[in-house]
Amino acid sequence: MAKDKNIIGIVFEVIFWILVVIFIYQLIAKITGNSPTDFTILYTGFGIISSYILVATYNFARFMGKVDEFMINSRGSFKKIKEDIEFLKKK
């Protein structure tokens, strides 16, 4: 996990891991002959998939924001390099 993660990313990951634990518990209970129905297990599985998609989408959006910031900084850097080269040619 990155140090600069904000609270939304942490909440999404906590929800994901809670659902994973519940899903594993339900599978173990089903295998040992206890009460969870097949639909309960399926709903939890779909919840895991949905929360994973949320986590992945959030991380991708954060990455794209950093790429955009990098592109803006790079564009400015190339302009400065061009100005420096022109300045050195004049000397």
Rosetta blueprint (number, residue, H / E / L):
1 M L
2 A L
3 K L
4 D L
5 K L
6 N L
7 I H
8 I H
9 G H
10 I H
11 V H
12 F H
13 E H
14 V H
15 I H
16 F H
17 W H
18 I H
19 L H
20 V H
21 V H
22 I H
23 F H
24 I H
25 Y H
26 Q H
27 L H
28 I H
29 A H
30 K H
31 I H
32 T L
33 G L
34 N L
35 S L
36 P L
37 T L
38 D H
39 F H
40 T H
41 I H
42 L H
43 Y H
44 T H
45 G H
46 F H
47 G H
48 I H
49 I H
50 S H
51 S H
52 Y H
53 I H
54 L H
55 V H
56 A H
57 T H
58 Y H
59 N H
60 F H
61 A H
62 R H
63 F H
64 M H
65 G H
66 K H
67 V H
68 D H
69 E H
70 F H
71 M H
72 I H
73 N H
74 S H
75 R H
76 G H
77 S H
78 F H
79 K H
80 K H
81 I H
82 K H
83 E H
84 D H
85 I H
86 E H
87 F H
88 L H
89 K H
90 K H
91 K L
